[in-house]
Every structure is written in C-alpha cells, then in structure tokens.
Amino acid sequence: PELQVTQANKRTSNMPPSSSSGQKLPRPMTPPGAPPPSAARTESKLSFGVVCSSNINRSMEAHVVLGNAGLRVESYGTGTNVRLPGRSAMEPQIYKFGTPYEHMYNSMSATPEDAIFFTRNGVLALCRRGAAVKPAPQRWQDMTSDFVSQHDVVIAFEERIFDAVVEDLQMREPTENFAPIHVICLDTKDNPHEAQLQGRVALELCWLLEKAGDDLLVRAPEIVDAFQRERMNHTPIKVLYQLCYL
C-alpha cells in the first residue's frame, strides 16, 4: 500500500489543476488574424444531433469528431441524471443535467485523493473535454420542439437511447414545419475506447448522409442499409433506422 501511494503522489504533478488551485479549466483559443484560405470549409447542409445517456462520453466524442470535420452538430443525453463512474458500482457520481462540466471537474478534484482516483478512471479527462466544447450536458427531452426539429439526422449510441428519442419525437406536438428527422442507432458500449472507435464510424455515416443532400429523404434508408452491410464485414455493429416527423 505504501508503494502505491508513493507512485500516485508522483503522478499528481502531471495532473491538471484542481479547484483547490483556484484555476479554471482552459478553453480553446483562436489565433488572432484572419484564417488562411486552406482553412475554409463548405458549411454542412445537414444538422446532426448525437445522443447518449449522460452527454459526457459517447455523444461528446461524436460531437468533437463531427464538429472538427466541419459538420453542424449538437449533443445530448436522455438519462434522468448525468451518471459518472465512482469509487464503486454502487457509488456513482450523479449530477443534474445543466450542471457545468467545470463544476463536475472541480467537485471530483477537490482533494488530492479524489484528483488521483478520477484521473486514473478517466472521468476528469471527460469533464475537461466537455468543458472545451460547451458549458454543460443537455438533456434531449428538455429541449424545445423548435430546437430539436432543426436536426435532419439524430444518431443514438444505444438501442434504449434510440427508443427514447423515437418515443419522445412521437409524443411531441408537431411543429409548423413538420419536417422529417432520420433517427439512427449505432449501438456502442459506454466506455471511452469504444466511444472513440464509434465516433469515427459515426463520421463515416454522417458524411454519406451529407452527400445525399436534397435526396436524403429518399436515399437515407438505402444509405443506412448499405452502410450496415459494409460495416459488418469489418466490425459488427447494430444499426437501427426510424424516420420521424416533427
């Protein structure tokens, strides 16, 4: 036990600052001046929503990957609360949706012991990433219908989350536009490694849908079907599709 503590203490010098240091989490900075011509991107035609349970692992990975690729994307969770791994399966860290990622980070790094533990289990890294993208996790069911209806495609990263999104869309009052929303499930285990892998898979699919352009309504089912058959030759993944209107 003494050796383990010594090793852990050596790692604290490399850990990001906690709330006790009085420092806030860093935010990405844009270099001054006009961007170079090579940085220009065509604005994506489609709007994508990516959804997991707590809006901190799978959907945030996809949010970063799709956003970095130049696609318009927002991320959400469908759970009752934001649940993060704690010191045991019976002691998860639970926060309300809307709690800033920075607050979660600070509360889980308030003591050296907490900072060591939540650095090792990867939760602090997830909070840092979340804070670099947006202020706080958002719950899909709490978003207004006008806001949700902006999305052309919604990717859910688990079958029960797919079911929750479809059920929510079917229960809402139709908006004036009454536009189609293509809801797709890419079943993904809830751990950072699988989230990273499936984030790239989601990007592949989203680019195929983006290229369909104005023909998306007609072509989406065949694109999703062909994508699933192609992926089954490499990494088996459960893909579900449902067309909804809102």
N, C-alpha and C positions, 0 to 999 in steps of 0.2 A: 504493500500500500504506500509506503514512503517513497518508493521509486516512482510510482505512478504520479504522485502529487508533484514530485520534482520535475518530471517530464512535462506535466501540464503547465506548471508555472513558467517553464521556459517558453511555452507557446504563447503566453499572454502578451509578450512584447510584440508579436506579429499580428495580434488580433486588432480589428477595427475599434476605434474609440467607443466607449460605452457612455451612458448618460452621466456617469459619475465624473467624466472628464469635462462635462459642460459643452461638448461639441455636438453639432447636429450632423446628420448623415449628409455626405456630399451629394450634390446634384450635378448632372452632366452639364457641361458648359459649351456654348457655341463659340468658336473662334471669331474674333472681330473681322469685319470686312465682308465683301460680297463673296458668295460661294463660287468656286471655279466652274467653268462650263461643264466639266466632266461630272459634276455633282447633280446636274439637272436630271429630274426623273419625270416621266409622264404620270400624271395623277391617276390613281386607280379608278376604274369605272364603278366597281362594286364596293359595298361596305360590308365588312365582315365582323361578326361577333364571335368570340371564343369563350366557352363556358366550362368550368369545372365545379367542384364543390365549394371551395373556400376562396377562390380567386387569388391564390398565392403561389401555386406550383404549376399545374398543367396549363391553365389558361394564361398565366403570366408568361410562361415560356413561349407559348404561341404568340402572345401579344408582342413580345420583343422580336421574335423571328419574323413575323409578318410585317410589323412596323419597320424593321430595319430593311426589309425588302421593298418598301415603298407602298405597301398596301394600307388602305384605311381600315383600322381595326380598333375595337373596344373589347374589354374583357370583363367577365362577371363570374359570380358563384351562385349556386342555387341552394346551398345549405341554410339551416336555421341560424347558425353562427359560423364564425371562422374558427376552425379547429386545427391546431398545430401539435406535432408530437411533443409530449412532455417527458418527464423522467420515467414514466411507465405508461403502459397502455391504459391504465385506469386513471392517469393524471394528465390528460391533455391540456394544453394551453388554449383557453377559449376566449374569444373576443367577439364583440358585436361587429356586424358589417358597418362600415363607415369609420371604424377606428383607424387612425393613420398608421401606415406601415412603420413610420418612425417611432410612434408611441409603442408599438409592439416590440420593436427592436430595443428601445430603451428599457422597457419593463423586463425583458429577458436578458439584459446585460447589466442589471443594476448592481450586482455583486460579482466579484471575480469568479466565484464558483459557478454562478449562472452563465456568465460570459463564456467560460471554458466549455460547459456542457452544451449550450446551444450553438456554439461554434462547431463543436465536434459533430453534432447531429444534423448540421446544415441549415437549421431554421433561421439563424441570423443572416446567412447569405441570401435566403429567400426574401427576408424583410428588406434587406439593402437593395436588392433588385427591384422589388415592388416600389420602394420609395423613389427610385430613379425613374420610374415610368409614370406613376400617377400618385396622388395623395393617399388613397385608401381603397380597400377592396369594396366592390359594389355588388349588390345582390340583384340578380336578374328580375326576380318577382317584384322588386320595389321600384323598378324603372317605369317611367310613364309609357303608355302605349305609343305616343308620338315619337318618343326617343327610340324605343325598341323597333318600331316599324321602319326606321331608316336603314336597317340591315337587310341586305339582299341574301346573305348566307350566314347561318349560325352553325358553328362547329361545337359539338358537345363531346367531352372526352371520357364519357362513361355511359352505359346504357340507361342507368337510372336517371342520370342528368339529362340525357336526350329525352326520356319520357317526361321529366319535369318541365322541360322547355316546351315541348309539344303541347302538353296539357295546359300550361299557362297561356300559350298563344290561343288555344281553342276556347279558353274561358273568358278572354278579354273581349270587350266591346269593339267591334270593327272601327277602324279609323276612316276618315273621309277618303283617303287614297285607296284603301283596301288592296294593298299590294302583296304580291307573293313573297314568302320568305322560305328559302330552302334550308331545312334543318338536317344536319348530317351528324352521325355518331362515328367517332374514331376511338374505339374502346382502348383506354390507356391506364395502366397501373399507376397508382398515385405515389410515385417516388421520383426524385429529380432526374435519375438516369433515364427512365422510360419517358418522362416528360420531354427531355432533350431530344430523344430519338423521334418521338411522335410530333414534336414541333416542326421538324424538318419534313415529315410526312404530310402534315397539315399544309405546309407551304407549297409542296408539290401539287396537292389537290386544289388549293386556292388559286394557283396560277393557271391551272387548266380551266377552272370556272371563270376566272377573269378573262381569259382569251375568248370565251364563248360570247362575251359582250351582250348585244341585244337579243341573241338567240338563247340566252340562258334558260328561259322558261321551258323551251322545247328540248334543249340539249342536256340539261343538268342530270336527269336520270341516267342517260346513257354514259355520260362522263363519269359519274359515280360508280356505275356498274363496271365499266372498263377499268377504272382505277383500282377497284377492289380485286378484280381478276388478276391484274398486273402485280399488285402488292402481294397476293397470295403466293406468287412464285418466289418471293424473297422473304418477307416477314409476314406471317399470317396475322391478320388484324380484322376484327369485327367491324363492319361498316354498315350503318343503317341510314335510310333516307326517308324523309317525310316532307311533302310540300304543304305549307300552311299559308293562310292569308290573314292579314291584319290591316 
